[in-house]
Amino acid sequence: MTSEPERSHQDLLARSRQVMPGGVSSPVRAFGAVPGDPPLVAKGAGATVTDVEGRRYIDMVGSWGPLILGHAHPRVVAAVEAAVRDGMTFGATCPGEIALAERILERYPLADRVRFTSSGTEACMSAVRLARGATGRSRIVKFDGCYHGHADPLLVKGGSGLATFGTPSSAGVPEAFTALTEVLPLDDVAAAEQLFAEKGDEIALVAIEPLPANAGLLVQRLEFLQHLRELTTQHGALLLFDEVISGFRVGPGGMTQRTGITPDLVTVGKIVGGGMPVGAYLGPAALMDQLTPDGPVYQAGTLSGNPVAMAAGIATLDVLSEDGTYERLDELGARLQAGLERGLAQAGVPGTVARVGSILWLCLQDGETPRAFHKIRPESAERYGRLHRAMLDRGVWMAPSAYEVAFVSTAHDEASIDAVIAAFADAVPTVMDPKAIDPRAGMPNSSETSGDRVGDGSPA
Ligand SMILES: *Cc1c(COP(=O)(O)O)cnc(C)c1O
């Protein structure tokens, strides 16, 4: 047992900031974009997380996407426990890798082979290398607002408005490293056509999240994605669908299946590891066999394909393949969307709710839901910040950024979704009032107000 002082939130927070930059292992977790301090999480169970002081929240983050079955699903836990007892990593091929690869390929018939990595970042980075190696070309194209992990060539965004080319978005990425990365706006056929007219024969790869979900949920028109398929085919470039979020989330075969478009390469991650660190890239044999040991494109990983992570992934995909799972997720997603829309209308707060299946995004601005990053306005993010704290105070954990989406899991049910809707109805009037939330207000305040609320934050 840890002693009481060690468990205190403020003490742990201070210690976390002493020993880790910003107190975190990944930046958005620090609550830099929303008011107040982040709670520290001690435990997850089903659709809830519990912080170190025993307050329980309905979890709409799901560890940023992987937890489509909720926290500590019994079948995933059992599979992991069994795997752990037989050894955690061998550095040699294990049956679990074969079994998970077979399950992935069943769901992505365009692909013949899978290479496992330990993260989505590695999968995307490696897919870029493979595309360059296979085509003998150097230029790659990505879209403003799409995230493909933090490898140098992909860590580039456009400025707001029209596409900005080759500007690093992080210190430490030399311009020379991103000079070969072109950034285009989403939902803009003309810009893509112009780029291909100018440089089409130099382009190795066009990478896109077919359902961009890292800058809000920027649902693309099917025709736009089809157009990218045509342009890349015409010019001999490869098309990568980054399905690290959408894969196994919006249906068994992700957006690839939903759109009916056949990309050349697909990256997956998050759900495929069932909560363990896994990424993978997949494609036809002719491309994948360019990888070492069969071909000249090198990529490796000490812990890649380890049996524990594979077991979590297999169990997750197997539970997902049960009848009615995606219909159920869609039903709960629709219920949440309708409830949030009702809350916005009743409070007279401008906003829309974008949704595909179990992924939702609240955009707190007037007009249509944006399809491109530069259409998201700053006031939307400000309002979201206030909403975020008000929801946390009411026992609902949402992503601490206006640009991140909410995820429904199979562990949610009507009761937990309705509790989120009730909290939202109560919280949403505050978002239009700049003085409603004191940015310095931390968790101690919230415990005073959360006692009798929905998802009541009571010790679990
Ligand atoms: C999360 C994400 C990544 C990066 O995956 P990590 O496992 O965090 O490295 C890449 N692409 C997309 C679309 C993602 O959502």
The ligand as an SDF file (V2000), in Angstrom:
LIG
                    3D

 15 15  0  0  0  0  0  0  0  0999 V2000
   -2.0350    7.8710  -32.9700 C   0  0  0  0  0  0  0  0  0  0  0  0
   -1.7580    7.9980  -34.4220 C   0  0  0  0  0  0  0  0  0  0  0  0
   -0.4860    7.7580  -34.9660 C   0  0  0  0  0  0  0  0  0  0  0  0
    0.7220    7.4980  -34.0980 C   0  0  0  0  0  0  0  0  0  0  0  0
    0.6030    6.3470  -33.3500 O   0  0  0  0  0  0  0  0  0  0  0  0
    1.4870    6.1940  -31.9900 P   0  0  0  0  0  0  0  0  0  0  0  0
    1.2040    4.7930  -31.5740 O   0  0  0  0  0  0  0  0  0  0  0  0
    1.0020    7.2290  -31.0580 O   0  0  0  0  0  0  0  0  0  0  0  0
    2.9020    6.3980  -32.3940 O   0  0  0  0  0  0  0  0  0  0  0  0
   -0.3410    7.7760  -36.3350 C   0  0  0  0  0  0  0  0  0  0  0  0
   -1.3850    8.0240  -37.1370 N   0  0  0  0  0  0  0  0  0  0  0  0
   -2.6130    8.2770  -36.6600 C   0  0  0  0  0  0  0  0  0  0  0  0
   -3.7320    8.5170  -37.6000 C   0  0  0  0  0  0  0  0  0  0  0  0
   -2.8350    8.2910  -35.2900 C   0  0  0  0  0  0  0  0  0  0  0  0
   -4.0410    8.5970  -34.8190 O   0  0  0  0  0  0  0  0  0  0  0  0
  1  2  1  0
  2  3  1  0
  2 14  2  0
  3  4  1  0
  3 10  2  0
  4  5  1  0
  5  6  1  0
  6  7  2  0
  6  8  1  0
  6  9  1  0
 10 11  1  0
 11 12  2  0
 12 13  1  0
 12 14  1  0
 14 15  1  0
M  END
$$$$
